[in-house]
Amino acid sequence: MRPYDVILKKRRGEELSRDEITFFVDGFTRGDIPDYQMAAWCMAVFFQGMSARETRDLTIAMARSGDVVDLSAIRGIKVDKHSTGGVGDKTTLVLAPLVAAAGVPVAKMSGRGLGHTGGTLDKLESIPGFRVDLPKDVFVRNVNSIGIAVVGQTAAVAPADKKLYALRDVTATVDSMPLIASSVCSKKLACGADAIVFDVKVGSGAFMKSEEDALALARLMVEIVEGAGRRAAAVVSDMNQPLGRAVGNALEVSEAIDTLRGSGPPDLVELCLSLGSLMLVLGGAAPDADQARETLIGLLGKGAALAKFAEFVAAQGGDASVAERPEILPHASHTAPVPSPGAGYVTAVNAEQVGVAAMILGAGRRVKDEPVDPAAGLVVAKKIGDRVAVGEPLATLHTNNPASIDEASRLVASAYTLSQSASSPPRLIKQVIGAW
């Protein structure tokens, strides 16, 4: 088998066999197939697409390109959640302890933030003492004893995806549906969960800008995971404005704690209940979504989810008193309001611009290994549908770098669109796929 023949076959729009796909992925991972041939193959896929069967075979080959995590020592049905990335998306911080409190084990491997999107590991590390580098035996023990652990994904998991994504990033082939789906699903399958719930974001702050594309991606990922013998479901959720109000690591942890206390922003609560209901159904802890939602609401109401969060933090070396005293989280030395340049009703918020502003303040990374400031970020004061007067704060900036305030302030102000007519907030949950 020659790489040239496989490239030519896909360029002609023909279906590749499982052996051809595995040959290409394995050869590229080992270094036998050079970047220029893989780049040509990616471009052929970009223009010709892949069938669902081809995409599933590509996903499985990428998942098996490195370590496949064995979670069989963990009791019960392990359910994971993956978000395609957004602004202010602190869902895992609420969802993981909430689902664990309902009796469904959450053994999660997460990533770090890059660009305008935040990373779960960075948020957790803003808690004093919190460790995300647990040895596997401690990871397994924590899930078996308290029902939850969250660690960083190792480089040995799906190395083909890491190499392939870097190449796609510089060859204008990132936005290919089968390549996106195989990238996400290969890592999740390799991480060992029995069931996966996807949160596919759509809107100005998301990778997928149209609801049609987001729905297609959600359906494809569910089909891939189920074709690989696991259970899956997906939610398509709105990202046309930040989720909740806090954007930035310690700020988001504080808002997550408020939510676990029962006083979180309505959109964050609703998304956690929607995703959590799917996780409970897939995990066998509830027969249907309605009963699952009632269970989760009860756990929030009686403080069980907050107690589980404290247990989780303590088990990973963090200061568990943060659950009762979020003021121990890092605080920025400078805060500044962003005054509204006009008056009216908020009709749109460019979430990506808000995320970039948070990055400029120090909350995110421009490049992969750049450090983040756990205290930096912003808190949104006005969201879609709210009335605002001239000079009234749209948001409050938090930073330890006062030189960043002017640029971030301009970005946030320009992210807002005002009108003299009121408009309703966008529907948060666009679609639910699977599990019913």
C-alpha positions in Angstrom: 0.0 0.0 0.0 1.3 3.5 -1.0 0.4 6.8 0.6 0.1 8.2 -3.0 -2.6 5.7 -3.9 -4.7 6.5 -0.8 -4.5 10.2 -1.4 -5.5 9.8 -5.0 -8.4 7.6 -4.1 -9.8 10.1 -1.7 -9.1 13.0 -4.1 -11.4 11.2 -6.6 -14.1 11.1 -3.9 -14.0 7.3 -3.4 -14.5 5.7 0.0 -11.3 4.5 1.8 -11.3 1.1 3.4 -10.6 0.6 7.1 -7.1 -0.8 6.3 -6.3 2.2 4.1 -7.3 4.7 6.9 -5.4 2.7 9.6 -2.3 2.5 7.3 -2.3 6.3 6.8 -2.9 7.2 10.5 -0.3 4.7 11.8 2.3 5.7 9.2 1.8 9.4 10.0 2.0 8.8 13.8 5.3 6.8 13.4 6.8 9.4 11.0 6.8 7.1 8.0 4.3 9.2 6.1 5.6 12.8 5.9 3.7 16.0 6.6 3.3 16.9 3.0 1.5 13.7 2.2 -0.8 14.0 5.2 -1.5 17.6 4.3 -2.5 16.5 0.8 -4.8 13.8 2.4 -6.4 16.3 4.7 -7.1 18.6 1.8 -8.7 15.8 -0.1 -10.9 15.0 2.9 -11.7 18.7 3.2 -13.1 18.8 -0.3 -14.5 15.3 -0.7 -15.7 14.6 2.8 -15.9 11.2 4.4 -18.8 8.8 5.0 -19.9 8.0 8.6 -18.2 4.7 8.3 -14.9 6.2 7.2 -15.1 8.8 10.0 -15.7 6.1 12.6 -12.7 4.1 11.2 -10.5 7.2 11.3 -11.6 8.0 14.9 -10.8 4.5 16.1 -7.5 4.4 14.4 -6.6 7.8 16.0 -7.8 6.6 19.4 -5.6 3.5 19.1 -2.5 5.4 18.0 -1.4 5.7 21.7 -2.5 4.7 25.2 -6.1 3.7 25.6 -7.0 4.2 29.3 -8.5 1.2 31.0 -11.1 2.3 33.6 -12.4 -1.2 34.3 -11.2 -0.9 37.9 -13.7 1.8 38.5 -17.1 0.5 39.5 -20.3 1.5 37.6 -20.9 3.2 34.3 -18.4 5.9 33.8 -19.9 8.9 32.0 -17.9 11.8 30.6 -18.9 15.2 29.2 -17.1 17.1 26.4 -17.7 20.7 25.4 -16.6 22.1 22.0 -15.4 25.2 23.8 -17.0 28.5 24.7 -16.7 31.7 26.8 -17.5 31.5 30.5 -18.1 27.7 30.2 -17.5 26.5 33.8 -20.1 23.7 33.3 -17.7 20.9 34.4 -17.1 22.6 37.7 -20.8 22.3 38.6 -21.8 19.3 36.5 -19.1 16.8 37.7 -19.8 17.0 41.4 -23.6 17.2 40.8 -23.6 14.0 38.7 -21.3 12.3 41.1 -23.6 13.2 44.0 -26.3 11.4 42.1 -24.3 8.2 42.1 -22.8 8.3 38.5 -19.0 8.1 38.5 -17.2 10.9 36.7 -13.7 9.9 35.7 -12.7 12.9 33.6 -9.6 13.9 31.6 -9.7 17.6 30.6 -7.6 20.2 28.8 -6.3 23.7 29.1 -7.6 26.9 27.5 -6.2 28.4 24.3 -7.2 31.6 22.6 -10.7 32.9 23.6 -11.9 29.6 25.1 -11.1 28.6 28.7 -9.8 25.3 30.0 -11.2 23.2 33.0 -7.7 22.4 34.3 -6.7 26.1 34.5 -9.9 26.9 36.4 -9.4 24.1 38.9 -5.7 25.1 39.4 -6.9 28.5 40.6 -8.0 26.7 43.8 -5.1 26.8 46.3 -3.3 23.5 46.3 -5.4 21.8 43.6 -3.5 19.1 41.6 -4.5 17.9 38.1 -1.6 15.4 37.7 -2.8 12.5 39.8 -1.1 9.1 39.4 -3.5 6.6 37.8 -4.0 4.5 41.0 -5.0 7.7 42.9 -7.3 8.8 40.1 -9.0 5.4 40.1 -9.2 5.3 44.0 -10.7 8.8 44.1 -13.5 7.9 41.6 -14.2 4.6 43.5 -14.3 6.4 46.9 -16.0 9.7 46.2 -17.3 9.3 42.6 -15.2 12.0 40.9 -11.7 12.8 39.7 -10.5 15.3 37.0 -7.0 15.1 35.6 -5.0 16.4 32.6 -4.9 14.3 29.5 -1.4 12.9 28.9 0.5 13.3 25.6 0.4 9.5 25.2 -3.4 9.6 24.6 -4.3 9.8 20.9 -0.9 11.2 19.7 -2.1 10.9 16.1 -4.7 13.6 16.9 -2.1 16.0 18.3 0.1 15.6 15.2 -2.8 15.9 12.8 -4.4 18.9 14.5 -1.1 20.8 14.4 -0.9 20.1 10.6 -4.5 21.0 10.0 -4.0 24.3 11.8 -1.4 25.4 9.3 -3.0 24.0 6.1 -6.5 25.6 6.4 -8.2 22.2 7.0 -9.4 22.7 10.6 -13.0 23.2 9.6 -13.7 19.8 8.1 -16.7 18.0 9.7 -15.2 14.5 9.7 -11.8 15.8 10.9 -13.4 17.8 13.7 -15.5 14.9 14.8 -12.7 12.3 14.7 -10.4 14.7 16.6 -12.9 15.1 19.5 -14.1 11.5 19.6 -10.7 9.9 19.3 -9.5 11.5 22.6 -12.8 10.8 24.4 -12.8 7.1 23.3 -9.1 6.7 24.3 -9.9 8.2 27.8 -12.0 5.1 28.6 -15.5 6.4 29.5 -18.4 4.0 29.0 -20.7 6.9 27.8 -20.1 10.4 26.6 -22.3 13.5 26.5 -21.3 16.2 24.1 -22.1 19.9 24.5 -21.8 21.4 21.0 -21.7 25.2 21.2 -23.1 27.4 18.4 -22.9 31.1 17.9 -20.4 34.0 18.0 -18.3 32.5 20.8 -18.2 29.0 19.3 -16.3 27.2 16.7 -19.5 26.3 14.9 -21.3 29.5 13.8 -24.5 28.0 12.4 -27.0 25.8 14.1 -27.2 23.5 11.0 -23.4 22.8 11.3 -23.5 22.3 15.0 -26.4 19.9 14.8 -24.6 17.9 12.0 -21.5 17.7 14.2 -23.5 16.6 17.3 -25.2 13.9 15.3 -22.0 12.7 13.7 -20.2 12.5 17.1 -23.0 10.5 18.7 -23.0 8.2 15.7 -19.2 7.6 15.9 -19.2 6.9 19.6 -22.2 4.5 19.4 -20.6 2.8 16.4 -17.6 2.2 18.6 -19.7 0.4 21.1 -20.2 3.2 23.7 -23.3 5.2 24.6 -23.6 8.8 23.6 -25.9 11.8 23.6 -25.5 15.5 22.7 -26.9 18.9 23.4 -26.5 21.8 21.0 -26.3 25.0 23.2 -26.2 28.7 22.5 -22.9 30.6 22.7 -24.0 33.9 21.3 -23.1 35.5 24.6 -20.9 34.3 27.6 -22.4 31.5 29.7 -23.2 32.9 33.1 -21.5 36.2 33.9 -17.9 35.3 35.0 -15.2 34.8 32.4 -11.7 33.9 33.8 -10.4 31.1 36.0 -10.9 32.0 39.7 -13.9 34.2 38.8 -15.6 31.1 37.1 -14.8 28.9 40.1 -16.5 31.4 42.3 -19.6 31.5 40.1 -19.6 27.7 40.0 -19.6 27.6 43.8 -22.6 30.0 43.8 -24.4 27.7 41.4 -23.7 24.7 43.6 -25.1 26.7 46.5 -28.3 27.2 44.5 -27.8 30.8 43.5 -26.1 30.5 40.1 -27.1 32.4 36.9 -30.2 30.8 35.2 -28.5 29.9 31.9 -25.6 28.0 33.7 -28.1 26.2 35.9 -30.3 25.2 32.9 -27.3 23.9 30.9 -26.0 21.8 33.8 -29.5 20.3 34.4 -29.8 19.5 30.7 -26.4 17.9 30.4 -26.7 16.3 33.8 -30.0 14.7 33.0 -28.4 13.0 29.9 -25.5 11.8 32.0 -27.8 10.2 34.6 -29.9 8.5 32.0 -26.8 7.1 30.2 -25.3 6.2 33.6 -28.4 4.2 34.5 -29.2 6.4 37.5 -32.6 7.6 36.1 -35.1 6.1 33.7 -35.8 9.3 31.9 -34.9 12.9 31.6 -37.7 14.3 33.8 -36.8 12.1 36.7 -33.1 12.8 36.3 -33.8 16.5 36.4 -35.8 16.2 39.6 -33.0 14.3 41.2 -30.4 16.9 40.2 -32.6 19.8 41.4 -33.0 18.0 44.7 -29.3 17.6 45.1 -28.6 21.3 44.4 -31.4 22.3 46.9 -30.1 20.2 49.8 -26.4 21.1 49.3 -25.3 17.6 48.4 -23.6 18.8 45.2 -21.7 21.5 47.1 -20.5 18.9 49.6 -19.3 16.6 46.8 -17.4 19.5 45.3 -15.6 20.1 48.6 -14.8 16.4 48.8 -13.5 16.5 45.3 -11.2 19.5 45.9 -9.8 17.9 49.1 -9.1 14.6 47.4 -7.0 16.4 44.8 -5.0 18.4 47.3 -6.9 21.6 47.2 -8.2 23.8 50.0 -11.8 22.4 50.5 -12.8 25.5 52.5 -13.2 27.2 49.1 -16.6 25.7 49.0 -17.7 27.9 51.9 -15.1 30.7 51.5 -14.6 31.4 47.8 -12.9 34.6 48.9 -9.7 32.6 49.3 -9.5 32.4 45.5 -6.9 34.7 43.9 -8.1 38.3 43.4 -6.8 40.8 40.9 -5.1 44.0 42.0 -7.0 46.1 39.5 -10.7 46.3 38.6 -12.3 48.6 36.0 -15.8 49.1 34.8 -16.5 49.2 31.0 -19.0 52.0 30.6 -21.7 51.7 27.9 -21.2 54.2 25.0 -24.9 54.3 24.3 -28.3 53.6 25.7 -31.0 51.0 24.8 -31.5 47.3 25.0 -28.7 44.7 24.5 -29.6 42.8 21.3 -26.2 41.0 20.8 -23.0 40.3 22.5 -20.0 39.0 20.5 -18.9 36.3 22.9 -15.6 35.7 21.0 -14.6 39.4 21.6 -15.4 39.1 25.3 -13.2 35.9 25.4 -10.4 37.7 23.7 -10.7 40.6 26.1 -10.3 38.2 29.0 -7.3 36.7 27.4 -5.7 40.1 27.0 -6.3 40.7 30.7 -4.3 37.6 31.5 -7.0 34.9 31.8 -6.1 33.0 28.6 -3.2 32.0 26.3 -2.2 33.3 22.9 0.1 30.4 22.4 0.0 26.9 23.9 2.6 27.2 26.8 1.9 30.7 27.9 1.1 31.0 31.6 -2.3 32.3 32.7 -3.2 34.6 35.6 -5.8 32.8 37.7 -7.2 36.1 39.0 -7.7 37.8 35.6 -10.9 38.0 33.6 -14.2 39.9 33.7 -17.7 39.8 35.0 -20.5 40.6 32.6 -23.1 43.0 33.9 -25.4 43.2 30.9 -26.7 40.3 28.7 -29.1 40.1 25.8 -32.5 41.6 26.7 -31.2 43.9 29.4 -31.7 47.6 29.3 -28.6 49.8 29.7 -28.1 53.6 30.2 -25.2 55.7 28.9 -22.2 55.2 31.1 -23.7 52.2 32.9 -21.2 49.3 33.3 -21.4 46.6 30.6 -18.8 44.5 32.5 -16.1 44.8 35.2 -12.6 43.9 34.2 -10.2 42.1 36.6 -6.4 42.1 36.0 -3.0 42.3 37.6 -1.7 44.1 34.4 -3.3 47.6 34.3 -1.7 48.3 30.9 -4.2 45.7 29.4 -7.3 47.6 30.6 -7.7 50.1 27.8 -7.5 47.5 25.0 -9.8 45.0 26.8 -12.3 47.7 27.6 -12.5 48.7 23.9 -13.1 45.1 22.9 -15.8 44.6 25.4 -17.6 47.8 24.6 -17.5 47.0 20.8 -18.8 43.5 21.5 -22.2 44.9 22.5 -25.0 45.8 20.1 -27.7 48.1 21.4 -31.2 48.8 20.0 -34.1 51.0 21.1 -36.3 47.9 20.9 -36.1 45.0 23.4 -35.3 41.5 22.3 -35.5 38.2 24.0 -32.4 36.2 25.0 -31.6 33.4 22.6 -32.9 29.9 23.3 -30.1 28.2 25.3 -30.8 24.6 24.4 -31.2 24.3 20.6 -31.4 20.5 20.2 -30.9 17.3 22.2 -29.7 14.2 20.4 -29.9 10.6 21.7 -30.4 9.0 25.1 -34.2 9.0 24.8 
